[in-house]
Structures are given as structure tokens and as C-alpha cells.
Amino acid sequence: MIYLDHNASTPVRPEVADAMNVALRELGANPSSSHREGQRVRAAVERAREQVARLVSARADEVVFVSGGTEGDHLAVIGAAWARREQGLSVAFAAIEHHAVHGAADVLEELGWRHETLACDADGRTRPEAVDQLSDATTVVSLMFANNETGVLQPVAEIAARARARGMLVHCDAVQGAGKLPIEMDALGVDYLVVSGHKFGGPKGSAALIARRGAPLTPLFRGSGHERGRRGGTENVPGIVGLGLAAELAAADLPAEIARLGELRERLERALVAAVPDAVVHGARAPRLPNTLNVSFPGARSDHMLMALDARGIAASAGAACSSGGVEPSPVLTAMGVPRELAVCAIRFSLGRRTTADDIEAAVPKISDAVRAARAGATAGSPA
């Protein structure tokens, strides 16, 4: 299998798996215990906190360990909105945000908040001037660092500056960007930033919310004083150890991997456009993550394509929602103004640390063959 789905999840790095195994065997005490064994575990947790902080140029005491990107987004958006509820009951997020942020907004809506949407352009970039049109009741603005489907980078620093000038708090979902590009929290000017370990060689179920010093945050989980009172629950020590080491390794690899993956992505993009001349690359004119390619093959519906790709040994993803009743286009591509007939044919290829030039060379004829099969299947009325 040629694995081109690293934006969905990355394989755990061997060094990380080894460190987690050691933690499982040797760090069995509760890190909140005052005895020697407990404090040894606490030291491992705090070391991981420093490793995660360095990945995004933050301070260790700003790192809050959570169970995943979804929890991190919910804690930031809901926790910040609740803390500022006396100032207004409205939050805003970009049209191209991840479902986790939409879910947090849904929770707030059930509690009496309303939400506003920041529009994007045809390249998938959120418009900074949209912040100026938000209501005065808006207390929290959410904008991802890089879109998970197209890889398009967002103007976070400019939007954050506009929002904070109006007294708004800013949350950034950096789940797809962390470990792929350099991130400096202070340079972005955001109050909350979320990263997730399984996107850069760490374990699933271990992530972090970085909350700027002084930024208000009402905890979602209560009943204990864990994580300096910001997130209740005994820490997932093996997962945290794995997250910390994965962050350290990713930071060390960044310069080389940015260049290598960028070259491989460009090679894949050029070859696919040459092999399938009517292919449409989404976000091609905007700055993108070096590893991400989102492309539509007209006439090859995404659900048919994924089946055809899998049969040929290619793992990829689609932003469209597939069901027995058909295919619904990706909300991200819809927000970009991509026509429905093209949006339902979009496939995301995302490269990673294990992706090689040989993988790209081998993948291109398989993908173009899958396009032919999916188109033939659509003509015949059944999947390829």
C-alpha cells in the first residue's frame, strides 16, 4: 500500500513507540502523587510539556494536555466564550474550519450563543476584512492555521491583529500545521492554539491546547485541579510522553522535511495534471502545506475513486461525504465556490515522512488508471 493519507493520521515513529512502552512499563504512578514514584512520573509529564511548547515557540506553563484536537478546539472555543459571556454571546469562525470547531459552535448555539462566519476567497484563504464586519457581541474568533483538505495556509496573524484590536479572543486550530511548518504562537498573535500528536508521528488520543498566559479559559472537565485547573482528569502519561517526543523529533526534522515533501508534492501534482489534463488542483494559487494536494478529476466521483485507488494499493481521502443516497460535496470546497459537480470529485493526497520519490513514481500511473476506472464505472452506473 502506498500511503498518501498523512493528513488523516501518521504512523507512530519507532522512537515514540519505544518511549511509550517504557512509560507503560515504568511510569505507573499517578503524577499528582507526592511520593517519589509519583514525582518521577510528574517529571516525565513536565518534560513533554516543554517539548510541545518548543514546537510552537510557546511557554511550558501555557501547555494544557488534552485527548485530541477535537477536545482542544472545544476547550478553547467554549471555554473562552463562556469566560467572556458577560461581554457578548457571539463567536465567529472561518467557513473552511474543521468539523471540531463547527461542533464547538453548535454546543454554544444550544446554550444561547450565535455564530458568524468568515468568508473565504476562491483560493480558500479567509478574508481578513471579514473581521471588521463582525458584530460587537463577538468575543471569540476561530481560524485554522492550514486547511486540512486543501492545505491552504490562512492569514492568521493579520486576522488575529484585527480581532484583538476589537477586544476579541483568537483561537487557532493548528492541528494540520504543527510539525509540518514552523509555528510561533506569539508571532501569530493568537490566544489559543491546538496541536495533535497523531498528525506528526505521535500517538492518537494525545494532544495539547496552548493557552496564552492570562487568556481566560473556563474548564469543560471539573472536579479536580489537574493541568493547573484547566482540564480535569488524571493525565494520559504514555500518550503525553509520546506526544512530547514526537514534537521534539518533528521540530528537528522540519527544515529538511519541508523541502523534501514540497518537492515530492510538486512532482506528484505535475505528473497527475500531465496524466489527467482536465484535473483541477484546489488552492493551487495560494500558499499551501508542503505535503498536501487536493485535486478533482471531473467525472470520477470521489467515492468511486477511493474504491478504485484502494484496489490499486493507494490510500487517500476525500472531503465529500459519501452515503447510500449519493455524495455531498466538501463544505470547504463549497465555501471556495467550487461547482458541485467538481467538488464531489475531489481527492486529497497527503505525503509524510515515509513517502519516497519511488512512491510518487509508482503512484501516478495507478492514480490515472483509477481515474479511468472510476469514470468508466460512473458511465456504467456502478462503482469501479
LUMDO-518056 format. One record per residue: x, y, z of N, C-alpha, C in turn; residue number from 0; chain. Coordinates in steps of 0.1 Angstrom, whole numbers, plus 5000, padded with zeros to 4 digits. Layout:
N
 n_c1 n_c2 n_c3 ca_c1 ca_c2 ca_c3 c_c1 c_c2 c_c3 senu baba
    X    Y    Z     X     Y     Z    X    Y    Z  NUM    A
...
// end
This chain:
384
 n_c1 n_c2 n_c3 ca_c1 ca_c2 ca_c3 c_c1 c_c2 c_c3 senu baba
 5008 4988 5000  5000  5000  5000 5009 5013 5000    0    A
 5006 5022 4991  5013  5035  4991 5004 5044 4999    1    A
 5009 5048 5010  5001  5056  5020 5002 5071 5017    2    A
 4992 5077 5011  4991  5091  5008 4980 5097 5016    3    A
 4979 5094 5029  4968  5099  5037 4973 5104 5050    4    A
 4985 5111 5050  4991  5115  5063 4984 5127 5070    5    A
 4975 5134 5063  4967  5144  5069 4956 5138 5078    6    A
 4952 5126 5075  4943  5119  5083 4950 5113 5096    7    A
 4961 5107 5094  4969  5103  5105 4982 5098 5100    8    A
 4993 5099 5109  5006  5095  5105 5010 5082 5114    9    A
 5018 5074 5108  5023  5062  5116 5031 5067 5128   10    A
 5030 5060 5139  5037  5064  5151 5052 5061 5148   11    A
 5061 5071 5151  5075  5069  5149 5080 5058 5159   12    A
 5090 5050 5154  5095  5039  5163 5101 5044 5176   13    A
 5108 5056 5176  5113  5061  5188 5102 5065 5198   14    A
 5091 5070 5192  5079  5073  5201 5073 5061 5207   15    A
 5071 5051 5199  5066  5038  5204 5074 5032 5215   16    A
 5087 5033 5213  5097  5028  5223 5095 5036 5236   17    A
 5095 5049 5235  5093  5057  5247 5080 5055 5254   18    A
 5069 5053 5247  5057  5050  5253 5057 5036 5260   19    A
 5063 5026 5254  5064  5013  5260 5071 5014 5273   20    A
 5082 5022 5274  5089  5024  5286 5080 5031 5297   21    A
 5072 5041 5292  5063  5047  5301 5052 5038 5307   22    A
 5047 5029 5298  5037  5019  5302 5043 5010 5313   23    A
 5055 5006 5311  5062  4996  5320 5066 5003 5333   24    A
 5072 5015 5332  5079  5020  5343 5073 5033 5350   25    A
 5063 5039 5344  5057  5051  5349 5042 5048 5353   26    A
 5040 5039 5363  5027  5036  5366 5020 5044 5377   27    A
 5028 5052 5384  5022  5060  5395 5014 5072 5390   28    A
 5006 5078 5398  4998  5090  5395 5007 5102 5396   29    A
 5008 5110 5385  5017  5122  5385 5013 5132 5395   30    A
 5001 5131 5401  4997  5141  5412 5001 5136 5426   31    A
 5006 5124 5427  5010  5119  5440 5023 5126 5444   32    A
 5024 5127 5457  5036  5135  5463 5048 5126 5466   33    A
 5046 5112 5465  5057  5103  5468 5067 5103 5456   34    A
 5078 5096 5459  5089  5097  5449 5085 5091 5435   35    A
 5078 5080 5435  5073  5075  5422 5064 5084 5415   36    A
 5055 5090 5422  5046  5100  5416 5054 5112 5410   37    A
 5063 5116 5417  5071  5128  5412 5080 5124 5400   38    A
 5084 5112 5399  5092  5107  5388 5083 5108 5375   39    A
 5070 5104 5377  5061  5105  5366 5058 5119 5363   40    A
 5056 5127 5373  5054  5142  5370 5065 5148 5362   41    A
 5077 5144 5365  5089  5149  5358 5088 5146 5343   42    A
 5083 5134 5340  5082  5130  5326 5071 5138 5319   43    A
 5060 5141 5326  5049  5149  5320 5054 5163 5318   44    A
 5062 5169 5327  5066  5182  5325 5077 5183 5314   45    A
 5085 5173 5313  5095  5173  5302 5087 5173 5288   46    A
 5076 5165 5287  5068  5165  5275 5062 5179 5273   47    A
 5058 5185 5284  5052  5199  5282 5062 5209 5276   48    A
 5074 5208 5280  5085  5216  5275 5087 5213 5260   49    A
 5087 5200 5256  5089  5196  5242 5078 5202 5233   50    A
 5066 5201 5238  5054  5206  5230 5055 5221 5229   51    A
 5058 5227 5240  5059  5242  5239 5070 5247 5229   52    A
 5081 5240 5228  5092  5244  5219 5087 5242 5205   53    A
 5079 5233 5202  5074  5230  5188 5067 5243 5182   54    A
 5060 5250 5191  5052  5262  5187 5057 5275 5193   55    A
 5070 5274 5198  5076  5286  5204 5067 5292 5215   56    A
 5062 5284 5224  5053  5288  5235 5061 5286 5248   57    A
 5054 5289 5259  5059  5286  5272 5053 5274 5278   58    A
 5061 5266 5285  5057  5253  5290 5044 5254 5299   59    A
 5043 5265 5307  5031  5266  5316 5019 5270 5308   60    A
 5020 5272 5295  5008  5275  5287 5002 5262 5280   61    A
 5009 5251 5282  5005  5239  5275 4995 5231 5284   62    A
 4984 5228 5279  4973  5220  5285 4972 5207 5278   63    A
 4974 5196 5284  4973  5183  5277 4958 5179 5276   64    A
 4954 5175 5264  4940  5171  5262 4940 5158 5254   65    A
 4928 5152 5251  4927  5139  5245 4928 5139 5230   66    A
 4927 5151 5223  4928  5152  5209 4925 5166 5204   67    A
 4926 5168 5191  4923  5181  5185 4909 5186 5188   68    A
 4899 5176 5187  4885  5180  5189 4883 5185 5204   69    A
 4889 5179 5214  4887  5184  5227 4894 5197 5229   70    A
 4906 5198 5223  4913  5211  5224 4906 5222 5218   71    A
 4899 5220 5206  4891  5231  5200 4879 5234 5208   72    A
 4873 5224 5214  4861  5226  5222 4865 5234 5235   73    A
 4876 5230 5241  4880  5237  5253 4883 5251 5251   74    A
 4890 5254 5240  4894  5268  5236 4882 5276 5233   75    A
 4874 5271 5224  4862  5280  5219 4852 5281 5229   76    A
 4847 5270 5235  4837  5271  5245 4842 5277 5258   77    A
 4854 5272 5262  4860  5278  5275 4862 5293 5274   78    A
 4867 5298 5263  4869  5312  5261 4856 5320 5260   79    A
 4846 5314 5252  4833  5321  5251 4826 5322 5264   80    A
 4826 5311 5272  4819  5311  5285 4826 5321 5295   81    A
 4839 5322 5294  4846  5331  5303 4843 5345 5299   82    A
 4839 5348 5287  4836  5362  5282 4821 5364 5280   83    A
 4813 5355 5286  4799  5356  5283 4792 5369 5286   84    A
 4797 5376 5296  4791  5388  5300 4793 5399 5290   85    A
 4803 5397 5281  4806  5408  5271 4799 5405 5258   86    A
 4793 5394 5256  4786  5391  5244 4784 5376 5241   87    A
 4774 5373 5234  4771  5359  5231 4772 5355 5217   88    A
 4783 5358 5211  4785  5355  5197 4800 5351 5195   89    A
 4802 5341 5186  4815  5336  5182 4816 5336 5167   90    A
 4828 5337 5162  4829  5337  5147 4840 5327 5143   91    A
 4838 5320 5132  4848  5311  5127 4848 5311 5112   92    A
 4859 5306 5106  4861  5307  5092 4852 5296 5085   93    A
 4848 5299 5073  4839  5290  5066 4846 5276 5063   94    A
 4860 5277 5063  4867  5265  5060 4872 5257 5072   95    A
 4867 5260 5084  4871  5254  5096 4868 5239 5097   96    A
 4876 5232 5105  4873  5218  5107 4860 5215 5115   97    A
 4855 5203 5113  4842  5200  5119 4843 5201 5135   98    A
 4854 5200 5141  4856  5201  5155 4852 5215 5160   99    A
 4855 5225 5152  4852  5239  5155 4837 5242 5153  100    A
 4832 5236 5142  4818  5237  5140 4810 5231 5151  101    A
 4815 5219 5156  4808  5213  5167 4808 5221 5180  102    A
 4819 5228 5182  4820  5236  5194 4810 5248 5193  103    A
 4809 5253 5181  4799  5264  5179 4785 5259 5180  104    A
 4782 5246 5176  4769  5241  5178 4765 5239 5193  105    A
 4775 5235 5201  4773  5234  5216 4769 5248 5221  106    A
 4777 5258 5217  4774  5272  5222 4760 5277 5217  107    A
 4757 5273 5205  4744  5277  5200 4732 5271 5208  108    A
 4734 5259 5213  4724  5253  5222 4723 5260 5235  109    A
 4734 5267 5239  4734  5274  5252 4730 5289 5250  110    A
 4727 5293 5238  4722  5306  5237 4731 5316 5229  111    A
 4742 5311 5224  4751  5319  5216 4747 5319 5202  112    A
 4752 5328 5194  4750  5327  5179 4764 5327 5173  113    A
 4765 5323 5161  4778  5323  5154 4778 5330 5141  114    A
 4789 5336 5138  4791  5343  5125 4802 5336 5117  115    A
 4801 5337 5104  4811  5330  5095 4820 5340 5088  116    A
 4833 5337 5088  4842  5345  5080 4844 5338 5066  117    A
 4841 5346 5056  4841  5340  5042 4855 5339 5037  118    A
 4857 5330 5027  4870  5328  5021 4869 5331 5006  119    A
 4881 5333 5000  4881  5335  4985 4881 5322 4977  120    A
 4882 5323 4964  4882  5312  4956 4895 5303 4958  121    A
 4905 5308 4964  4917  5301  4967 4917 5294 4980  122    A
 4906 5296 4988  4905  5290  5001 4911 5298 5012  123    A
 4914 5311 5010  4920  5319  5020 4909 5328 5027  124    A
 4909 5328 5040  4899  5336  5047 4902 5350 5045  125    A
 4892 5358 5043  4894  5373  5040 4895 5380 5054  126    A
 4907 5387 5056  4909  5394  5068 4899 5405 5071  127    A
 4894 5412 5060  4885  5423  5062 4871 5418 5067  128    A
 4869 5405 5067  4856  5400  5072 4855 5402 5087  129    A
 4867 5403 5094  4867  5405  5108 4860 5419 5111  130    A
 4862 5428 5103  4857  5442  5105 4842 5442 5105  131    A
 4836 5432 5099  4821  5432  5097 4815 5424 5109  132    A
 4822 5418 5118  4817  5411  5129 4810 5420 5139  133    A
 4799 5415 5145  4792  5423  5155 4800 5425 5167  134    A
 4797 5435 5175  4804  5439  5187 4801 5429 5198  135    A
 4792 5420 5196  4789  5409  5206 4799 5397 5204  136    A
 4807 5398 5194  4816  5387  5191 4828 5387 5201  137    A
 4830 5376 5208  4841  5376  5218 4852 5366 5214  138    A
 4849 5356 5206  4859  5347  5202 4859 5345 5186  139    A
 4871 5345 5180  4872  5343  5166 4881 5331 5164  140    A
 4877 5321 5156  4885  5309  5154 4889 5308 5139  141    A
 4902 5306 5137  4908  5304  5123 4919 5294 5124  142    A
 4918 5284 5115  4928  5273  5114 4941 5279 5108  143    A
 4952 5272 5111  4965  5276  5106 4966 5272 5091  144    A
 4962 5260 5088  4962  5254  5075 4950 5245 5073  145    A
 4943 5246 5062  4932  5238  5060 4935 5223 5058  146    A
 4928 5215 5064  4931  5200  5064 4928 5194 5051  147    A
 4919 5200 5043  4916  5193  5030 4925 5199 5018  148    A
 4926 5212 5017  4934  5218  5006 4948 5221 5010  149    A
 4951 5222 5023  4965  5225  5027 4967 5240 5027  150    A
 4957 5248 5023  4959  5263  5021 4962 5269 5034  151    A
 4973 5277 5035  4976  5284  5047 4967 5297 5049  152    A
 4964 5300 5061  4954  5311  5064 4962 5323 5069  153    A
 4957 5335 5067  4963  5347  5072 4961 5349 5087  154    A
 4965 5340 5095  4962  5340  5109 4967 5353 5116  155    A
 4979 5357 5114  4985  5369  5121 4977 5381 5118  156    A
 4973 5383 5105  4965  5395  5101 4951 5395 5107  157    A
 4945 5384 5107  4931  5383  5112 4932 5384 5128  158    A
 4942 5378 5134  4943  5379  5148 4945 5394 5153  159    A
 4953 5401 5145  4956  5415  5149 4943 5423 5148  160    A
 4935 5421 5137  4923  5428  5136 4913 5425 5147  161    A
 4912 5412 5150  4903  5407  5160 4907 5412 5174  162    A
 4919 5411 5178  4924  5415  5191 4923 5430 5193  163    A
 4924 5438 5182  4922  5452  5182 4908 5456 5186  164    A
 4899 5447 5184  4885  5449  5187 4881 5442 5201  165    A
 4891 5437 5208  4889  5431  5221 4885 5417 5220  166    A
 4886 5410 5209  4882  5396  5207 4893 5387 5210  167    A
 4890 5375 5215  4900  5364  5217 4901 5356 5205  168    A
 4913 5351 5202  4915  5344  5189 4920 5330 5192  169    A
 4914 5320 5186  4917  5306  5187 4922 5301 5173  170    A
 4933 5293 5173  4938  5288  5161 4940 5273 5162  171    A
 4933 5266 5153  4934  5251  5152 4946 5249 5143  172    A
 4957 5245 5149  4970  5243  5141 4973 5228 5140  173    A
 4962 5220 5141  4964  5205  5140 4971 5201 5128  174    A
 4967 5207 5116  4974  5202  5104 4987 5209 5101  175    A
 4990 5220 5108  5002  5227  5105 5014 5224 5114  176    A
 5011 5220 5126  5021  5217  5136 5029 5205 5131  177    A
 5042 5206 5131  5051  5195  5127 5053 5195 5112  178    A
 5047 5204 5105  5049  5205  5090 5055 5218 5086  179    A
 5052 5228 5094  5058  5242  5091 5061 5248 5105  180    A
 5071 5257 5105  5074  5264  5118 5062 5272 5122  181    A
 5059 5272 5135  5048  5279  5141 5054 5286 5153  182    A
 5051 5299 5154  5055  5307  5166 5042 5314 5171  183    A
 5038 5310 5183  5025  5314  5188 5024 5329 5190  184    A
 5035 5335 5195  5034  5349  5197 5034 5357 5184  185    A
 5041 5352 5174  5041  5359  5161 5028 5358 5155  186    A
 5020 5347 5157  5007  5346  5151 4997 5356 5159  187    A
 5000 5359 5171  4992  5368  5179 4979 5362 5184  188    A
 4979 5348 5186  4966  5342  5190 4967 5339 5205  189    A
 4955 5337 5210  4953  5334  5225 4953 5319 5227  190    A
 4949 5311 5218  4948  5297  5220 4952 5290 5207  191    A
 4960 5279 5209  4965  5271  5197 4964 5256 5200  192    A
 4959 5248 5191  4957  5234  5193 4966 5226 5184  193    A
 4973 5216 5189  4981  5206  5182 4977 5192 5186  194    A
 4979 5183 5177  4976  5169  5179 4987 5159 5175  195    A
 4991 5150 5184  5003  5142  5182 5002 5133 5169  196    A
 4990 5127 5166  4990  5117  5156 4991 5123 5142  197    A
 4992 5137 5141  4995  5143  5128 5010 5144 5125  198    A
 5018 5142 5135  5033  5143  5133 5041 5132 5140  199    A
 5036 5120 5138  5043  5108  5143 5041 5104 5157  200    A
 5031 5110 5164  5028  5107  5178 5016 5098 5179  201    A
 5011 5095 5191  5000  5086  5193 4987 5093 5191  202    A
 4977 5086 5187  4963  5091  5187 4958 5093 5202  203    A
 4950 5102 5204  4944  5104  5217 4953 5112 5226  204    A
 4963 5119 5221  4971  5128  5229 4974 5141 5221  205    A
 4970 5152 5227  4971  5165  5220 4973 5176 5231  206    A
 4974 5188 5226  4976  5199  5236 4969 5212 5231  207    A
 4964 5219 5240  4959  5232  5238 4969 5242 5245  208    A
 4974 5251 5237  4983  5261  5243 4975 5273 5245  209    A
 4974 5277 5258  4966  5289  5262 4975 5300 5266  210    A
 4975 5311 5259  4984  5322  5263 4982 5326 5277  211    A
 4993 5330 5284  4992  5334  5298 4982 5346 5299  212    A
 4973 5344 5308  4963  5355  5310 4951 5353 5302  213    A
 4951 5345 5292  4939  5343  5284 4928 5335 5292  214    A
 4916 5340 5293  4906  5334  5301 4902 5320 5295  215    A
 4899 5310 5304  4896  5297  5300 4888 5290 5311  216    A
 4875 5288 5308  4867  5280  5317 4868 5266 5314  217    A
 4872 5257 5323  4874  5243  5320 4861 5236 5317  218    A
 4861 5226 5308  4850  5218  5305 4849 5206 5315  219    A
 4860 5201 5319  4860  5189  5328 4864 5195 5342  220    A
 4856 5192 5352  4859  5198  5365 4859 5187 5376  221    A
 4862 5191 5388  4862  5181  5399 4876 5178 5403  222    A
 4886 5184 5397  4900  5182  5401 4908 5194 5396  223    A
 4920 5194 5401  4929  5206  5398 4940 5202 5388  224    A
 4938 5192 5380  4948  5188  5370 4950 5199 5360  225    A
 4962 5199 5354  4966  5208  5344 4963 5223 5348  226    A
 4968 5225 5361  4966  5239  5367 4952 5243 5367  227    A
 4943 5234 5369  4928  5237  5370 4922 5239 5356  228    A
 4929 5236 5345  4923  5239  5332 4917 5227 5325  229    A
 4920 5215 5330  4915  5203  5324 4915 5192 5334  230    A
 4904 5188 5340  4904  5178  5350 4906 5164 5344  231    A
 4911 5155 5352  4913  5141  5348 4928 5137 5349  232    A
 4931 5125 5354  4944  5120  5355 4951 5120 5341  233    A
 4963 5125 5341  4970  5126  5328 4972 5112 5321  234    A
 4971 5112 5308  4975  5100  5300 4990 5100 5298  235    A
 4997 5095 5308  5011  5097  5308 5018 5090 5296  236    A
 5016 5078 5292  5022  5073  5280 5020 5081 5267  237    A
 5007 5085 5266  5004  5094  5254 5011 5107 5254  238    A
 5012 5113 5266  5018  5126  5268 5033 5125 5265  239    A
 5039 5114 5270  5054  5111  5267 5056 5110 5252  240    A
 5047 5102 5245  5048  5101  5231 5046 5114 5223  241    A
 5036 5121 5228  5034  5135  5222 5046 5143 5223  242    A
 5052 5144 5235  5064  5152  5237 5075 5149 5228  243    A
 5078 5136 5227  5090  5131  5219 5087 5134 5204  244    A
 5074 5131 5200  5071  5133  5186 5072 5148 5182  245    A
 5069 5157 5191  5070  5171  5189 5085 5175 5187  246    A
 5094 5169 5196  5108  5172  5195 5114 5167 5182  247    A
 5110 5155 5178  5116  5149  5166 5111 5157 5154  248    A
 5098 5161 5154  5092  5168  5143 5099 5182 5141  249    A
 5102 5188 5152  5109  5201  5152 5123 5200 5146  250    A
 5130 5189 5150  5143  5187  5144 5143 5184 5129  251    A
 5133 5178 5125  5132  5174  5111 5126 5184 5101  252    A
 5121 5195 5107  5113  5205  5099 5120 5210 5087  253    A
 5132 5216 5088  5139  5222  5076 5140 5212 5065  254    A
 5145 5200 5067  5147  5190  5057 5134 5185 5051  255    A
 5124 5183 5060  5112  5177  5055 5103 5187 5047  256    A
 5104 5200 5051  5096  5210  5043 5101 5210 5028  257    A
 5114 5210 5027  5120  5210  5013 5117 5197 5006  258    A
 5119 5186 5012  5117  5173  5006 5103 5170 5002  259    A
 5093 5172 5012  5079  5170  5009 5074 5180 4998  260    A
 5078 5192 4999  5074  5202  4989 5078 5198 4975  261    A
 5090 5192 4973  5094  5188  4960 5086 5176 4956  262    A
 5084 5167 4965  5076  5155  4961 5061 5158 4958  263    A
 5056 5168 4965  5042  5172  4962 5041 5178 4949  264    A
 5051 5187 4945  5051  5193  4932 5053 5183 4921  265    A
 5061 5173 4924  5063  5162  4914 5050 5155 4911  266    A
 5043 5152 4922  5030  5145  4921 5020 5153 4914  267    A
 5019 5166 4917  5010  5175  4911 5012 5176 4896  268    A
 5025 5178 4892  5028  5180  4878 5025 5167 4870  269    A
 5028 5156 4876  5026  5143  4869 5011 5140 4867  270    A
 5003 5143 4878  4989  5140  4877 4982 5149 4866  271    A
 4986 5162 4866  4980  5171  4857 4984 5167 4842  272    A
 4996 5162 4841  5001  5157  4828 4993 5145 4824  273    A
 4991 5136 4833  4984  5123  4830 4969 5125 4828  274    A
 4963 5134 4836  4949  5137  4835 4947 5152 4832  275    A
 4948 5156 4820  4948  5171  4817 4937 5179 4822  276    A
 4925 5173 4824  4914  5181  4829 4913 5181 4844  277    A
 4923 5176 4851  4923  5176  4865 4924 5191 4870  278    A
 4917 5193 4882  4917  5207  4887 4923 5206 4901  279    A
 4934 5214 4904  4940  5214  4917 4934 5226 4925  280    A
 4929 5223 4937  4923  5233  4945 4933 5240 4954  281    A
 4932 5253 4954  4942  5261  4962 4955 5263 4956  282    A
 4956 5260 4943  4970  5260  4937 4976 5273 4937  283    A
 4969 5284 4937  4975  5298  4936 4978 5303 4950  284    A
 4974 5296 4961  4977  5301  4974 4988 5293 4981  285    A
 4995 5299 4991  5005  5291  4998 4998 5279 5005  286    A
 5005 5268 5004  4999  5255  5009 5009 5248 5018  287    A
 5004 5239 5026  5013  5229  5033 5022 5222 5022  288    A
 5034 5219 5025  5043  5213  5015 5038 5199 5012  289    A
 5030 5192 5020  5027  5178  5018 5013 5176 5012  290    A
 5005 5186 5009  4991  5184  5007 4987 5188 4992  291    A
 4980 5179 4986  4975  5181  4972 4960 5177 4972  292    A
 4951 5186 4968  4937  5184  4967 4933 5186 4952  293    A
 4928 5175 4946  4926  5176  4932 4913 5169 4928  294    A
 4906 5175 4919  4893  5169  4913 4896 5164 4900  295    A
 4891 5152 4897  4892  5145  4884 4877 5145 4879  296    A
 4874 5154 4870  4860  5155  4866 4855 5142 4860  297    A
 4842 5138 4865  4836  5126  4860 4840 5114 4868  298    A
 4849 5115 4878  4853  5104  4887 4849 5108 4901  299    A
 4837 5104 4905  4832  5107  4918 4841 5102 4929  300    A
 4842 5110 4940  4852  5106  4950 4850 5093 4956  301    A
 4837 5089 4959  4835  5075  4964 4840 5064 4955  302    A
 4837 5066 4942  4842  5056  4932 4857 5057 4932  303    A
 4863 5068 4932  4878  5070  4932 4885 5063 4944  304    A
 4879 5065 4955  4886  5059  4967 4886 5044 4966  305    A
 4875 5038 4961  4874  5024  4959 4884 5019 4949  306    A
 4885 5027 4938  4894  5023  4927 4909 5025 4932  307    A
 4912 5035 4940  4925  5037  4945 4929 5026 4954  308    A
 4920 5023 4963  4923  5012  4973 4926 4999 4966  309    A
 4918 4996 4956  4920  4984  4949 4934 4983 4942  310    A
 4940 4995 4939  4953  4996  4933 4964 4999 4943  311    A
 4961 4998 4956  4971  5000  4966 4975 5014 4969  312    A
 4965 5023 4968  4967  5037  4971 4958 5041 4982  313    A
 4963 5046 4993  4955  5052  5004 4954 5067 5003  314    A
 4942 5072 5002  4939  5086  5001 4926 5090 5008  315    A
 4922 5102 5007  4910  5107  5014 4902 5115 5004  316    A
 4889 5118 5008  4880  5127  5001 4873 5136 5011  317    A
 4871 5148 5008  4864  5157  5017 4849 5156 5015  318    A
 4844 5149 5005  4830  5147  5003 4825 5137 5012  319    A
 4812 5138 5016  4805  5129  5025 4798 5119 5016  320    A
 4802 5106 5017  4795  5096  5009 4785 5088 5017  321    A
 4774 5086 5011  4763  5078  5017 4756 5070 5006  322    A
 4746 5062 5011  4739  5054  5001 4731 5062 4991  323    A
 4728 5075 4995  4720  5083  4987 4728 5091 4977  324    A
 4741 5090 4977  4750  5098  4968 4761 5104 4976  325    A
 4766 5115 4971  4778  5122  4976 4775 5136 4978  326    A
 4778 5141 4990  4776  5155  4993 4790 5162 4992  327    A
 4791 5174 4986  4804  5180  4984 4810 5185 4997  328    A
 4823 5186 4997  4830  5191  5009 4826 5206 5012  329    A
 4822 5209 5024  4819  5222  5028 4830 5232 5025  330    A
 4842 5227 5026  4854  5236  5023 4854 5240 5009  331    A
 4853 5231 5000  4853  5234  4985 4840 5242 4982  332    A
 4829 5239 4988  4817  5247  4986 4819 5262 4990  333    A
 4826 5264 5001  4828  5278  5005 4838 5285 4996  334    A
 4846 5277 4989  4855  5283  4979 4849 5286 4966  335    A
 4836 5282 4965  4828  5284  4952 4831 5274 4942  336    A
 4836 5262 4945  4838  5251  4936 4825 5245 4932  337    A
 4822 5244 4919  4809  5238  4915 4807 5224 4920  338    A
 4795 5221 4923  4791  5208  4930 4797 5197 4922  339    A
 4795 5197 4908  4799  5186  4900 4814 5183 4901  340    A
 4822 5194 4904  4836  5192  4905 4840 5189 4920  341    A
 4833 5195 4929  4836  5192  4943 4834 5178 4947  342    A
 4824 5171 4941  4821  5157  4945 4832 5148 4939  343    A
 4841 5153 4931  4852  5145  4925 4865 5148 4931  344    A
 4866 5154 4943  4878  5158  4949 4885 5147 4957  345    A
 4898 5146 4956  4906  5136  4963 4917 5144 4969  346    A
 4920 5140 4982  4932  5146  4989 4943 5136 4990  347    A
 4955 5140 4985  4967  5132  4987 4976 5139 4996  348    A
 4980 5133 5007  4989  5140  5017 5001 5131 5020  349    A
 5012 5137 5018  5025  5130  5020 5031 5131 5034  350    A
 5040 5122 5037  5046  5122  5050 5060 5118 5051  351    A
 5065 5115 5063  5079  5113  5065 5084 5100 5057  352    A
 5075 5090 5056  5079  5078  5049 5077 5078 5034  353    A
 5071 5089 5029  5068  5090  5014 5081 5092 5007  354    A
 5083 5084 4997  5096  5085  4989 5093 5089 4974  355    A
 5104 5092 4967  5103  5095  4953 5098 5083 4945  356    A
 5102 5071 4950  5097  5059  4943 5082 5057 4945  357    A
 5077 5061 4957  5062  5060  4959 5055 5069 4949  358    A
 5060 5081 4947  5053  5091  4938 5053 5085 4924  359    A
 5065 5080 4920  5066  5075  4906 5057 5063 4904  360    A
 5055 5055 4915  5047  5043  4913 5032 5047 4914  361    A
 5029 5057 4922  5015  5061  4924 5008 5067 4912  362    A
 5016 5075 4904  5010  5083  4893 5002 5074 4883  363    A
 5008 5064 4878  5001  5055  4868 4989 5048 4875  364    A
 4990 5044 4888  4979  5038  4895 4967 5048 4896  365    A
 4971 5060 4900  4960  5071  4902 4953 5073 4888  366    A
 4961 5075 4878  4955  5078  4865 4946 5066 4860  367    A
 4951 5054 4863  4943  5042  4859 4930 5042 4868  368    A
 4931 5046 4880  4919  5047  4889 4909 5057 4883  369    A
 4914 5068 4878  4905  5078  4872 4897 5072 4861  370    A
 4905 5065 4852  4898  5059  4840 4887 5048 4845  371    A
 4891 5041 4855  4882  5031  4860 4869 5037 4867  372    A
 4872 5048 4875  4860  5054  4881 4851 5061 4871  373    A
 4857 5067 4861  4849  5073  4850 4841 5062 4843  374    A
 4847 5051 4840  4840  5040  4833 4829 5035 4842  375    A
 4832 5033 4855  4822  5029  4864 4810 5038 4865  376    A
 4813 5051 4865  4802  5061  4865 4793 5060 4853  377    A
 4800 5058 4841  4793  5057  4829 4784 5045 4829  378    A
 4789 5034 4835  4782  5021  4835 4771 5021 4846  379    A
 4772 5031 4855  4762  5032  4866 4766 5025 4878  380    A
 4778 5021 4880  4783  5014  4892 4797 5017 4895  381    A
 4801 5016 4908  4814  5020  4912 4825 5011 4904  382    A
 4837 5017 4903  4848  5009  4896 4853 4999 4907  383    A
// end
